[in-house]
Amino acid sequence: MSTEIIGNPITWAARRVIGAGHGLEAAVDGIGGREVAQPVVNTIGAREVGAALSKGVRDLAAYRSDVIVLVLLYPVIGFALVVWALKAGQLHLLLPLAAGFPLVGPVAATGLYEMSKRREQGLEPSWGVAMDALRAGVFGPVLTLGALLVGVFLLWLYAAHSIWLATLGPVPYDSISALLRDSFTTEAGWEMIAAGVGVGAIFAAVVLCLSVVSFPMLVDRRAGIPLAVATSLAVVRRNPATIALWGLIVAVLLALGSIPLFVGLIFVLPVLGHATWHLYRAAVTWP
């Protein structure tokens, strides 16, 4: 088995750019997949969820420095979105941004799935090796499904803005304190919160159903998007209560990680990313 030497991030990136043209055809071809075998969907419960989280913590402890490098950009982007909302006078989008940005978390965790996979195989992954998850045949499907999640995120922001216009809008707020005061002390504010929570829950449920095992499956096998999404939906149908529990845990941990300016996500996202891989391994068996 050949081993690629990762000199530094710049060298790694340069090699990937040079090889991008050669892998484009294979990346596009991978969207449909070449996996012939059909996966078996298992019944899982709270025990499997707990075991997945425990293994996720152990994976983070084993590779914490490499993992932190891998996910560092995620909270930086989240913070940049908050700064944009403040400077653009879109204060009413602060909470929707914080609540909705984790919708694209499964994309950011792609490298983490590869790290957990290689650790299961007794290998020693690093951040550079983990990025090999975006090899030809995987890059295309992950990018395409990731674009779908970005689209859902943008639709959520549009919905949140529309809810604000119908309740507290359309005059923009010039201070966070005024927005919070009107949100929690007026009838229109409570209507906005109730509608936002309800609509946001629908968006979160859609993303959970589409991605609960699809992204780790795309990393694990050349399954293609149709099979990966279909399997993810099958896992939800077979284990609705367990997946609802998993979704609640993910929502709570992401909320806690987002509170201190997204800094907590540096630790929360790796645990959830690694745990998602192990949940996939428990929920799906390949013949």
Secondary structure as the mmCIF struct_conf table of DSSP 4:
data_model
#
loop_
_struct_conf.conf_type_id
_struct_conf.id
_struct_conf.beg_label_comp_id
_struct_conf.beg_label_asym_id
_struct_conf.beg_label_seq_id
_struct_conf.end_label_comp_id
_struct_conf.end_label_asym_id
_struct_conf.end_label_seq_id
HELX_RH_AL_P HELX_RH_AL_P1 PRO A 9 ASP A 29
TURN_TY1_P TURN_TY1_P1 GLY A 30 GLY A 32
BEND BEND1 ALA A 37 ALA A 37
HELX_LH_PP_P HELX_LH_PP_P1 GLN A 38 PRO A 39
STRN STRN1 VAL A 40 VAL A 41
HELX_LH_PP_P HELX_LH_PP_P2 ASN A 42 THR A 43
HELX_RH_AL_P HELX_RH_AL_P2 ALA A 46 ALA A 62
BEND BEND2 TYR A 63 TYR A 63
HELX_RH_AL_P HELX_RH_AL_P3 ARG A 64 VAL A 71
TURN_TY1_P TURN_TY1_P2 LEU A 72 LEU A 72
HELX_RH_AL_P HELX_RH_AL_P4 LEU A 73 LYS A 87
TURN_TY1_P TURN_TY1_P3 ALA A 88 GLY A 89
HELX_RH_3T_P HELX_RH_3T_P1 LEU A 91 LEU A 93
HELX_RH_AL_P HELX_RH_AL_P5 LEU A 94 GLY A 100
HELX_RH_3T_P HELX_RH_3T_P2 PHE A 101 VAL A 104
HELX_RH_AL_P HELX_RH_AL_P6 GLY A 105 ALA A 108
TURN_TY1_P TURN_TY1_P4 ALA A 109 ALA A 109
HELX_RH_AL_P HELX_RH_AL_P7 THR A 110 GLU A 120
TURN_TY1_P TURN_TY1_P5 GLN A 121 GLY A 122
HELX_RH_AL_P HELX_RH_AL_P8 TRP A 127 ALA A 130
HELX_RH_3T_P HELX_RH_3T_P3 MET A 131 LEU A 134
TURN_TY1_P TURN_TY1_P6 ALA A 136 VAL A 138
HELX_RH_AL_P HELX_RH_AL_P9 PHE A 139 ALA A 166
TURN_TY1_P TURN_TY1_P7 THR A 167 LEU A 168
BEND BEND3 PRO A 170 VAL A 171
HELX_LH_PP_P HELX_LH_PP_P3 PRO A 172 TYR A 173
BEND BEND4 ASP A 174 ASP A 174
HELX_RH_AL_P HELX_RH_AL_P10 ILE A 176 THR A 185
BEND BEND5 THR A 186 THR A 186
HELX_RH_AL_P HELX_RH_AL_P11 GLU A 187 SER A 211
TURN_TY1_P TURN_TY1_P8 VAL A 212 VAL A 213
HELX_RH_AL_P HELX_RH_AL_P12 SER A 214 ASP A 220
BEND BEND6 ARG A 221 ARG A 221
HELX_RH_AL_P HELX_RH_AL_P13 ILE A 225 ARG A 238
HELX_RH_AL_P HELX_RH_AL_P14 PRO A 240 SER A 258
TURN_TY1_P TURN_TY1_P9 ILE A 259 GLY A 264
HELX_RH_AL_P HELX_RH_AL_P15 LEU A 265 ALA A 283
STRN STRN2 VAL A 284 THR A 285
#
